[in-house]
């Protein structure tokens, strides 16, 4: 259930919202750039407008400003801190309230990065509710990778948090759990390369470079979080925190291992992270499926208590015989609860990266608050792909896909079609690629060449669907990519 408070829907958002903020100049010695944020809010009511109030909260949890907008049914609007009148240099979070059902996705863009083309971006979705225990299954602290975690307090009283950093093998870092207090509705950021930002994180001697591990955060109050990883080559990625629970199955809707010209050409690959959230050992089973649902590779792994494992689909020898190029999905199962995340990298060098959180169950309806189709003449500047996974291991399902736009007469229009996805399969719908296939570029041409808008996918399958959005921008002087999970509509 999405949070409902006194006849309103409140989405707690923007754990990394920042406008013109130069983050700490470490990495260990470099800045990650100047950040600006767009929060795309979608009204998922089919017929009624949504009056929306976006409140921008400073780092102490106090409202610095607010913006009010009316959003048409099934459409979106973007909220940026600069729109609210906050000063340049503001850093904080936000809440969004409406009497109508709403969902949101966040895109954070950085400029003036001292590496690559100087641009990067990350994407993640709203935290409509919190939990008392969250996990970040994949963290990095190396000369090239820097993971920064942000925790937000979603309570009217102080959140007392306890952070346990662990190596990949599940061994707790010396000093864990590290304690901190986060004020109501405010947030704290923890950077293992820079202990001066907050003393209650592992100091450098306890997390030597290179270090790969995980983070478990507990609190008697409700919390949520986002992890963002910056690469020294310039790109960045982010994923939402994983809530501890009873989930024993993880779905990864979109994975790639596309090796062109011995990895020196245009190539991309995925990295799956899976963590055992139990104080005892477990076995996990990892199945990789092609788009048509055929099983491409099956692996199993024994994980010690709290151990986390990463499957690098480029460097792990177990993937060398996988069909090339591979573009598909994965399902991870266990008898006991697990959590997971996935990151992806697209090269050549100074390329782009993105990440998302593993999905724990299917939904009958998924909303995507922001997608793009932008061209300059014959040159693609921005394009999007929506990938839908069928979690049913035995039955083909039918999905109904709707793309929304305004035509030249400012009339609200819909491109809609049905598609059949085989058992364990996944299908992608792309504003640039796909030809005449359902949801391919030819189908989506009525969106025209300056479109940004919304997408809704539904099914009557009892196991629902999982999904993911890829957004890519390629301009002459900059490029970036973001991923975010499809958001269940309830």
N, C-alpha and C positions, 0 to 999 in steps of 0.2 A: 504494500500500500504506500502511495506517496503521502507525505505528511499533510494533514489537514488540521488547521487551527482556527476554531471559531468561525466556521463557514468560509474559510479562505484556504487556499493552497499556498504553502510557504516552501519555497525551494531555497536551501542554503547553498550558496554558490561561491565561486570566485576565490578559491583558496590561494590562487596565485595572482589575483588581479593586481595589476600595477600599471601606472601611467608614467612614462618618462622616468623610470627608476634605474639608476646605474647600480647593479648588484655588486656585492663585495668583490674587490679585485684580487681574488685568489683562484688558483686552479692549476697548480697552486699559486700562480702569480698573475693570472689573467682574468679580466672581466668577461661576463657572458653577454654584455650588451645592455641596450636601453629597451625596456619592455613596455608594450602597450597591449591592451586586452579588448577583445570584442566578446560579449556574452550574447549569444543568439537565443532568444526566447520564442517558443512556438506555442500558439494557442491550438490545442488539440481538440477543442470542441468543434463538432461538425457544422453547427449552424449559428452559434452566438458569438458576438464579439467578447473579447477578454480585456477588461481594464486591469492594467498591470502597474504595480509600484515597485521600482527597483531602489533599494536602499544601500548606499555605499558606506561600509563600516570601516573605521580606521583600525589600526592594529591593537587598540585597547578595547575594541568592540562597540565603540560609540558611533552613531550615525553622523557621517560627515556631510552627506547630501542625499537627495533622492530625485528620481525622475519618474514621471507617470506617463504611460502610453496606452493607447487602445489598439489591440491587435485583432485583425479580422480572423474569422474561422479558418483553421488549418494553415495560417500564414505565420510569418515571423517578424521580429524586429530586433535590431542590435542595440545593446546598451554598452557604452564605453565610459570609463571614468571621466574622460574629458567632457562628455556630454552633460555631466552633472555639475560642472563648475568647480570640481576639486582642483587644488593647485598641482602644478607639475612637480613630480617627485612623490606623489601620493602612492602609498602601498597599503593594501588592506583586503577586505573580502566584501561580500554582499549577500543580501537576501532579496528574494523576489516573491511578491504576494499577489494573488488574484483570486477572485471568486470562481473563476473557470479553471478547468484542468490545464496545466501548462507543463512544458518540459524545456530543458535548456542544454546547450552545448557551448563550451568555452574555447576560444582560440586566442592564445597568447603569442604575440609576435615580438621578436627582438631585432634591433638594428645595431650597427656599429660593433658587431662582434669582431674581434681582432684576428679571426681566422676565416678561411673560406671566402665566400662572397659577402660576408658581413651580415647575413640574414639567417634567421631560423624561426621555427614556430612549433608549438605543441597544441594538442587538443585533448579535452576530456569532457565529461558530462557532469550535470548537476548532482549534488548529494542531497537527495530529497529527504533522507533520514539518516541518523547516525547509528552507531553501535558502541558497545562497551569494550570491544576487542577488535582491532584491525591489524592486518598484515600487509607488508610490502615484500613480496617474495623475491624480487630481484633488485639489488642495489650494487653500485660500482663505485670504487674509489681508486683510480689509477692515474697515470700520467696522461691518459686520453679520455677517460670517462669520469664524470662527476655527477653523482645522484644527490639531489637536494629534496628532502621531504618536508611537507608542510602539513601541520595538524591544526584543525579548527575545532573549537569548542562549540557544540550545538546545545548549550544548556543555559539557563538563566542564572546559574551559579558557577563559580570557578570550576574548571575541569582539572583534576589532579591526574596527571598522566605518568605512566611508567613505561619506559622504552627499553626493550631488550634487543640489542644488536647481536647478530650471530654470524659466524662464518658459514660457508656453504654446507659444511658438515654438521651444522646444528650446534656447534660449541658457542656458548655465550661469550661475548667480548668482556674482558675484565672491567669490572665496575658496573655491569648491568645488574638490575634495571636502573637506568638513569631517570631521575624524577624531575618533573617540571610542573608548573601551574600555569594554565592558560585561562585568561579572563573570559567571561561569558561572551559568546559570539565572536571572539577575536581568534587570531591564529598566530602560531609560532613556526618559524622555519629553521630547519636543522641541516647544517652543511658540514659533513665530516672532514672537508678540507680546511674548514675555518672555524675552529672551536670558539673563537672570540665572538662569533655571532650569538652563540648561546652556550654557556659553559656546561650545560647538562647533556652533552653528547660525547661520544667516544673521542678522546684526544688522539692526536696523530700517532703517538707511540702504540696505541692500542688497535689502531686500524692502519697498519702500514700499507704503503702503496707498492704493488697493487693489492687491493682487497676487494673481494666479491662476497656478498652475503645477503642478509635479509633483516627486516625489522618487524618486531611485534610491539604493538602499543595497546595498553589496557588503561581503563579509567572507570570509575564508578559513575561518571556522567557520560552522555553521548558525545562521540567524536566522529570525525571523518577526515580523510586526508587525500593528498595527491603526491606522487613522486615524479619528479622531472629529472631527466638525465641530459647533461650537456656534453657534447663531444668536442675535443680540442680542435677537430677539423672544422667545427662550426655548426653542425646540426644538433638538433635537440628532439626529445620525445618525452611523453608523459603518460601516466596511467593512474586511474583512481585506486584508492586503497581497497583491499579485499576484506570483507566483513567475515569474521569467524562464525561458523555455523555448523550445520550437519551435512553440508553438501559433499557428496562423494563422486560427483561427475563434473568435469570441466569441459567447456566447449570453446574451441578456437576457430571462429568462422572463416578467417582468411590467413593463409600461410603461403610463402613463396620460397622456392629455391630455383632461381633461373640463372643459370651459368652460361653466359655468352662469351666466347673467345677467351676461355681459361680465366674467367673472372676479371679480365682487363677491360671488357666492353661494358655496355649498359647491362648491369646485373643487379639482382637483389636477393636477399635471404632473410629468414626469420629466426628469432631466438625465443624459445619457450622457456619460461621459468615456472616450476611447480614446487610447492612447499608442503611438507608434512606438518600439520598444525597440532599434532598430538605428542604427548610425552612418552610415546612408545613407537617402536618401528612398524612400518607398514610396507606394502607392495603397491606400486602403481602400474597401470597398463596404459600405454600410449599408442593410439592407432591413428595413422595418417591416411586421409582419403583424398582421391582425386575429385575433380568437380562432378564427375558422373557417379560418385559414390563408391567406386571400386577401391578396395584396400590396397594401398601402395606400400606401407611399411608398418610393422607391429613391433613394439618394444615393451620391455618390462623392466622395472627398477625397484630395488629394495632401498627404502629411505629410513635412516635412523631418526630418532626423535628430533623434530623441528628442522630436519635437514631440508635443504632446497637444492634442486638440480636444474641445470640449464641445458637445453638442446640447441646447440648452434648448428643450424642446418647448412652452413657453409663449411665449417671446419671439422665437425664431428664425422669421423670416418664411416659411421653407420649410415650416413645419408649419401655416400658416394655412388651407390648403385641405384639411387632413386631416379625415376624418369626425369629427363631434363628437356624442356623446362617444366618444373612442377609448380602448379598453382592450385591449392586445395584447402583442406581444413584438417582439424584434429579433434579427437575426443580422448580425454584422460579419465580413467576410472580407478577407484580404490574402494576397499570395504570401509574405510574411515575417512573423515573430513580432510579435504585438501583445498588449497587456493593456488591461483596462478596468474601470470601476466605474459604478455608477448611483445617483443619489440621487433622492428624491421629496419633494414638499411638498404638504401638504393645507391649504387655507385654509377659512374666513376667517382674519383676522390672529390672531396668537398661536396659530397652528395647530400641526400636528405634522409631523415629517419623519422619514425613514428612508433607509437606503442598503444596498447589497450589492455584492459583487464579481462581475464577469462570469464566467460559467462557460465552461470551455474544452473540455469534452467531456461526453457523456451517460453515465449510469450505469444499470445494470439495476435497482438498488434504491436508494431514497433514504429516509432517516430524518429525522423532525422531532421533536426531543426535547421541545418544549413548544408547546402550543396551548391556547386558552381558549374557554369558553362560559359566561358569567356574566350572570345577569339578576337584577334586583330588581323583582319584579312584572312589569310590561310594559316596564320600562326596561332597555336593554342597557348593561351596565357593561364587559364585556370580550368580545371576539370575535376570531376568527382566520380567515384565508383561506390555503389552500395552493394555489399555482398550479403547474401542471405543463406544461412545454413539450415538444413533439415536435420533436427536431432533425432528423428525417428529412425531406428536402425533397421526397420523391416518394411516400411511403407513409403511409397511415393506420395508427395503432398502437392497441393496447389496453393500458390500464393497470389494475392491480388496486390499489384503495385500501382501507386498513384504518385505522379510528379505534379506539383502545383506551380502555376505561373500566371502573370498578367500579360495579356496580349497588347498589341499596339493601340487598341481602343480602350485600354485599362479595364477590360473585362476579365474576371477571374476564371481561369481555365484549368483543365486537368488532362494530363496524358495518363491513361490507365490501361493496364493489360494484365492478363493472367499468365502464369508460368508454372510448369510442373517440375519439381525438384525431386530427383530420385532419393531413395533411402540413403542416409549418410552423405548425401551430396550437398553441394553449395553452388549457387549461381550468382554471377555478378552482373550489375546493370551500370553502364558507364556512359557518361555524357560525351566522351571522346572516342572510345573504342567499342567494338561489338558488332558493327555492320548491321545486318538485318535481323539479328537474333533478338528475342524479346528483351526490350530495355536497352538495346544497343544504340550507338550514336545516331543511326538513321531514324529510329523510333523517336528519339528525343530532340530532333532538329527543330520542332515547333517552339522549343524553349528559347530559340534565337541565340545571339552571340554575346549578350551582356547579362545573362541570367544568374541570379542567386536566389535560392528558394528552398522549399521543403519537400519531404518525401514521406509517405506512409505506406507500410507493407503489412498486410493482414493475412491470416490463414484460419481455416476451421479445423486444422489438425489438432487433436487433443494434446499433443506434445509441444505445440507451438513452433516458433522459429527463433533463431538467434541471428544477430546481424552486426554489421560494422560499416562505417563510412570512411572512405579515403578521400581527402581533399589535397590536390596538388596545385601549386602555383609555379610557373616558369616564366619569369620576365627576363629582359636582356641583362639586367644587373643583379637580379636576385632570384632565388628559388626557395621553396619550402614545402613541407608536406605535413599534414596532420591526420590522425585517426581518432575516431571516437566510437564508443559502443552505441548500437541502436538502443533507444530508450523505450521501455515498456509503457504502454498506455493502459491505465486501469480505470 
